[in-house]
Amino acid sequence: MRTRRALVAVVLVATLAALTACGGSTSATATTVRAATSALGPDEKADYEYVVPYGTSVRLDQGQVVDIMPQLLKVKVGQSIRIWNKDGKDYMIGPFYVASGQKLAMRFTHVGTLSGVCSMNPEGQFVIDVSA
């Protein structure tokens, strides 16, 4: 009985964290991301680099517009992106989950479109168009 309660609590916390991170679930998108990207080494320079500064969540909570990410990013296969979340909150940034204090670095490996909700721009979504 205690194990079942613990499992329910873990599932509930994970669900709430996913919903509050940046406003949506991306389970279908996450599969696409794994198929269309590969990890970028920590010493490799990315073609596109973005930083979510500390205090961004406070600005968002105050109703301020944040304009860090473009609404549409057009890239070529082989190009890469790095997003560094220096804020105290985890975010969904388009198709990517970037935890507080973490860096996400990916290389685009296949033609396609990746997208998801994001509060890091006024449009509220981040779309990545990957072409050959």
N, C-alpha and C positions, 0 to 999 in steps of 0.2 A: 504494500500500500504506500509506504514512504517513497519507494523507488518510482512508483507511478506518479506521485505528486511532484517529485523532483523533475521527472521528464516533462510533465505538463508545464511546469514553471519555466524550464529551459526553452521549450518551444514558444511559449508566450513571450518571453523576453526577446528571443530572436526575431519573432514576428514584429513586435513593437519597434525594435531597433531598425529593422528594414523599412518599415512604413514611415518612421520619423526622420530617417537619414536625409532624404531629398525628395520625398513624395512619390514613391512608387515601387513596384516590384518589377524585377527584370529577369525572372528565371528563364524565359525563352531567349532573351537577349544574351544572357550569360553564356549559353551554349554557342551562340554565334560568335561571341568574342573569342572564346577558346579556339574556335575553328579558323578565325580570321586574323589572329595575332600570335606573336611569340614574345617571350620575355626579352628585354633589352638589358645588357650588362650594366652594372652600376657605374662603370668608367666610360661607357659609350655615350657620346654626345647625341642628344635627341634632335630631330629636325624641328619639333614643336615643343616648347617648354612653357608650362604654366604653374604659377604658385598661388595657392589659396592662403592669404596671409592670416596671421593670428588676429582674432577679433572679428572675422567675417560673420560668424554666427550671431554675434551681438548686433552687428549692422543689420542682418536679415531680421532678427527679432524686433528691431526698432522700425521695420518697414522700409528700410533703405534699399535702393536698387543696387545690386552688385553686378559689375560688368567685367568678369575675369576671363570667361571662355567665349569663343565665338558661337553663334547659333549653328553655323555650318562650317566645317573644316574639310577642305578638299585636299586629299593626299594621294600619293602614288604608292603602289606596292613596293615595299622595301624601306619606306620612310617610317619615322618613329615619333612617339609622343612620350613626354614625361610630365606627370602632374605631381606636385609636392604639396601636400595638405599640411600647412603649418598651424591650422586652426585647432581648437580644442574639441571639435565635433567631426564625426564621420560623415561622408557625403557620397551619394550616387552622383557621378558626373557623367551624364550620358549613359553609356553602357558599362562604365567602370565604377567599382566601389573603391573609394580611397579613404582608409581609416585615418583618424587624427594622428598627425606626426609622421605619416608614412609617405613614401614616394611610390608611384606606380609608373613603370616604364615598359612600353610595349612597341614592338615593330609590327607593321601591317603586312600580312603575308598573302592575302587573297583579295580579289576584287569584290566589292560589295558595299553595303551601307550598314553602319552601326549607329544606333540612336537610343536615346532615353531621356527621361526628365532630368532637369538640373536647375538649381536656383543660382548658378554661378553666372547667369546672363539674364538680361531683361526678358528674353523670349521664353524662358522656362524650359528649354530643351537643348540638347547638344546632339548634332547629327554629324557623323564622319562619313564622307563619301570617298571610298577607296577605288581608284582606277588603275589601269595597267600603265 
